[in-house]
């Protein structure tokens, strides 16, 4: 048996080169719905170069609809796959014959402390996943369906140990993965645990030192607006090096916010933005356009609300609705974005107040409905 080599391929050419130079191998890919066509094309290229290569797919798209990739992979993993992946890697390393399009399902929720946030034994360091799961179940989002509505948190000591390892490598910019940064160590994911948030950020700061930086409250550790209070913003002001905080607003229509199952109001979004700006932060607010059931009145309310936020100093991060598999809205039809709203979005973009790939996503939404 030839010794195993591990490659982390960020480019298609790197992956194709690797499998061309090895007799056998195991490809692991996490598939997101917008990348389906690109992944399909890549897998066919891999098989044409080396028919012996073993392919294992996971991620949010496979967890929701593994059948869309049957015939293109040996294993299709649904759910949280840390334990299953270890078994699959062992199977492949022992040169056992690959199975054809077997769907494997993980029926348990992973305890985060059992796994490092990234494979540091292989010299890879990255963002720290501190919380998994989300209790809100927003109808457009895959998080709750993929990870469940019961929140799980990585312990303070496990996080600190990872930061110590990063410090040894002189890696002192610390970023986080979480559905809602300020829900860390919350029992139910709906309430603030200010003591734990303070302990988390204070402890990391002690480890990384004065030259280290903590990016908390910016992508991919955004914040639900109702979690911004005088107390929480003061903690962020003390420890976070994120100049821009990112809040999920999604729409300026309170009617639509209820339809989306968001669990907050338009007024709470403005309050969060106002409090953050008063405390010296810049703010970006996520909005989604073309939401199912969105009508002309909703668009006008949203446009007026965005104007109000912009006047206060916020910027708009624009998205178009994507009917993602596994979500409540997976079969929903995107609403047509009106000429009025298109004109408004174009104007605030030209004025420097809007950014994002909403036009590309609008086109992608129809591809997803057709092919995924």
N, C-alpha and C positions, 0 to 999 in steps of 0.2 A: 504494500500500500504506500503510495507516495505521500509525503508529509502534507498536511493540510495548510493552505494559505488562505488568508482572509483579505478581501478587497472591499473597500468602501467606494463605490463608483458614483460620482456625481454627474458624469457625462455618459451618454450612450456609447460613445466610441471607446471609453475606458472599459465598460462592461463587455462589449463585443470582442475587444482585444484579449481580455482576461479569459473568456471561455474558449477562444480560439487556440490558446496556448496551454490548455489543460485538458487531459483526457476525460475527466469527469468533474462535476462540480454541482454545487447547490446555489441557486439564485433565490434570494429572499427579497420580496418587494411589498411595501405597504401601498395599497391602491386607494387613491381618492377619486371620487366620481368624476370631477372635471378632467382627470388624466386618463380616463378609460381608453380612449382611442390610441393615445400615444403608447400606453402600456401594451395593448394588443399588438400593435405594430412591432414593438421592441421584442416581445416574446416570440413572434414568428421569425424575426431575424436571428434570435438566439438559437432556436431549434434548427434553422437552416444551416447555421455555422457548426453547431455541435449537437446532434440529435440525442446524445447521451446526457446532456445537462438536465438536472432535476430542478423543477421550479415550484416554489412555495409562495403563495400569495396570501396576504392578510390586509388589515386596515379597515377603515369605515365602509368602503364600498363592498368589499368581499363579505364583511360581517352582515351587511344588509341583504345583498343579492349575489351569493357565490355562484349561482347557476349561470350568470352572465359570462363567466370565465371558464366554464366546464369545457374540457377538451384542449385548453391552452396551458393547464398547470397540473402538476401531480398532486399537490395538496392545496386546499382552499380552507383557510382557517377563519372561523367565526369567533368573535369575542376577544377577550384579553388573552393573548397568546404566549405570554412569557414561559409558562411551564411546557406547553406543547412544542414551542420552538426548540427547546433543549432536546426533546425527544426526537424531533425531526432531524436536527443536526447530527445527533448520535447515529441515527439510522443511516443517514447519507454517508457519514464518515466511515462506516463499516462496510461500505460498498454493497449494501443490501439492495435488491431490485426496487426501483421506484414504482409506486402505485399510480394509477391513472385517475386524476380528477376526483380524489377522495375529499369529501367535505368533513373537516374536523371541527367540533364545536367545544369551546371551553365554557363550562357551566358554572364556573366560580369566579369570584371577584378577587383580583390579585391584591395581596398585601404589599404596599409599595416598598416597605423597608427591606423586603426580601431581595430586591433587585436594585442595582445601581442605576441612577438616571441615565448613564451612558457607559459604554464598555471601556472603562479606564484601563483594564488589563491590556487592551489593544491600543492604548494611547489616544483614545478618543474622549474628548470632554465637550460638554454642551450645556444646554439649558436644564434647569432642575425642575422636574415635575413634582410639585408639592401637594397637589390635590387632584383626585380623580373622581368623576361623577358629578352630577348637577341635579338638584331637586326640582328645578323649574320646568323642565320639559318643554321649552319653547318649540312651537310647532314646525319651525323651519330648520331646526338645529339637530345634528346627529349625536351630540354629546350624550344626552340622557339615554338614548336608545342603545348606544354603544357601550357606555360605562355604567349605566344605571342611575337611579335618582338618590341613592344613598351615598353621601360623600365619604371618601377615605383620604387621609392625609399622611404624608411622609413625616416621620417624627423629627423633632428639632435636632436630636443628636445625629440621626442619619444624614440630615441636611448639612449639619456642621462638619461631619466627617468628610463628606464629599467636597465641601468648600476647602477643608484643610488639604485634601489631595490636589485641588486646583491651585491652591497657594504654593504648594511645592513646585509646581510647574510655572510659577509666576503668572498664572491666569487669574486675574482679580477683577474682571468684569463679570458680575453675577446676574443672570437672567432666569426667569421662571416660566414654567408651563402650568397653567391653571385656568379653569373656566371663569373664575372670579377671584382676583388676587386677595381681596379683603374678606373672603370667606375662609381663609386659612384657619384650620383647627376649630372651625365652627361645628358644633354637634350635628346640626341639621342642614348646614349650608345656607341658611336663611338669616342668620344672626351674626353679629360681630363678636369676635373673641379678641378684644383689643390687647389683652395681656399677652396672648400667644403671638400676635402680629408684632408687638413691640419686642418680645423676646427673640423672635425669628430675625428681625432686621438688626437689632442691637448685637446679637450673637455673631451674625455674619460679618458685621462691620468690625468687630474685634478681631476676627480671623484674618480678614483681607487687609486691614490697616487703612491708614489715611489715604493712601494712593489708590486703593480699591474703589470700585463703583458698584452700586446696587441699582438695577433697573427693575423697578417694581411698580406695576400699574400701567405699563406700556406693553405692546405686543411682544410675546403671546401671553401676557398676564394682565389682561384688561379688567375693567372694574364695572360691576353693575352700579347704576347711578344712586340707588337708594342706600348703598353702603358708604357713601361719602357723608361724613358728619364732621363736626368741629374736632372731635377727638381723633377720628381716623385720618383726617387731612393733616393734623398736626404731626402724627407719626410719619406720614409720607414726607412731609416737609423736613423733618429731622433726618431721615435716613435715605430716602429714595433719590437717586441721581437722574431719574427720568424727568427731563424738562417738560415733556408732553405726556399728560395722562389721557388714556383712551377709554371712553365710556360707550356702552351699547345703548343707543337711543332707538334705532330702527325705524321709527315713524313719529310724526308729530300729531297723529290722530289717536286720541284716547280710545275711540271705538276699535280701531285696528289693534292697538296694544292689547286690548282684552281678547280680540279674536286670535292673536298670535300666542296667547297664553304667557305673556311676558312677565306679569306680576309687578309692574311698576307703572307710573303715570308719566305723562309729558311734563307735568309740573316738577316731578322729582328729577327728571333729566336736567331741567333748567337750574334747579337748586344746586345740583352737583356741579354743574359747569360754573355757576356763579361763585360758589365757595372755593373751587379749585383756582379760579383766576384771581380771586381776592388774595389767595395765599401764594401767588407768584408762579403758578403753573400755566403752561399753555395747555390747550385741550383740543382733542379731536373726537368727534362724535360719529359713531357708525349709523348710517341710514341704509335701509333696503327699499328699493323701488320696484314696482311691478308686483307687489304682494298680492296673493290671492284675495279677491273681493275688494281690492282697493278701487275707490271710485273718485270722481272729480272733486267732491267735497273733501275727501281724505287728502288728495294731492294738494289742494289749496291750503288746508290746515298745516300740512307738512312744510310747504314752501314758506308760509308765514312764520312757522316755528324756526325754521333754519335761518331766516332773516334775523330773527330775534337773537339766536345764538351767535350768529356772525357779528352782529352789532355789539354783543358782549365781549367778543374776542375769540370765539371758537372757530375751528375749521371743520369741514364736513368730509367724512370718509364715505364715499358713495359705493353702494353695491346694488346689483340687481338680484331679484329672487331666483334661487335655483331649487328645483323640486328634487331634493336629495333623497335617495332610497333609505328606508329605515325611519324616516321622519313622519310625523302626522300629515304633512303636506306633500308626501311623495307622489301622490296622484293629482295634485292640484295644478290648475292651469294658471300660468303667470298672467297677471293683468297687463293690459296694453298701456304702456307709458304714454301719456297724452302729449301733443305738441306743446301745450302750455308748460308742462313740467320739463320737457326736453329743453325748451328755450331758457327756462329759469336756471336749470343745472348748467347749461352752457355758459350763461352769463356769469354765475358765481365762480365757475371754473376759470374763465378768462380773467376774472378779478383776483384770482389767487386764493379763493376761499374753499375750493373743493378739489379733492384728489381721489383717485381710485379707478378701478377697472370696470365700472358698471356697464359700459357699452359692450365690452367683450363678454361679460357675464350674461348680458341680455341675449346675445346670440347663442352662447353656450347652453342656456336654459332649454332652448328648442332641440339642441343636439342631445341633451340628456334625456328628454322626453322620448326621443325617437330611438336612440341606440342603447341606452343604459337601463 
